[in-house]
């Protein structure tokens, strides 16, 4: 767990809209998977949203 204290909404509120995302990530990522990873971060503060961002920005 990261030492950073991030103020974020709930996983349900933060879950990305994947309706128009036809990538493999868009087909596989679901709310359950996102919720499991939601509060995880590296020691340098990289969160799951940072990891999936490229797949969301360039579907």
Steps between C-alpha positions, in 0.01 A plus 500: 500500500622843420595749767308766306149586618289543188154653531293313247138402456374146525608240243148506355520879452852487354446201267564616142228494236603219265193508272697618196828333591543198272850407614586180685519700820154644434356150457672349806503775765191488720393671822601203716855496359527879525381495863765244596776724361349837596693572821830351389797719415873465458736659749550786254124567484403337170138388528298258288336789311847613387567153361175469303494864378668430160235240421226749584641797309579313176236228461 
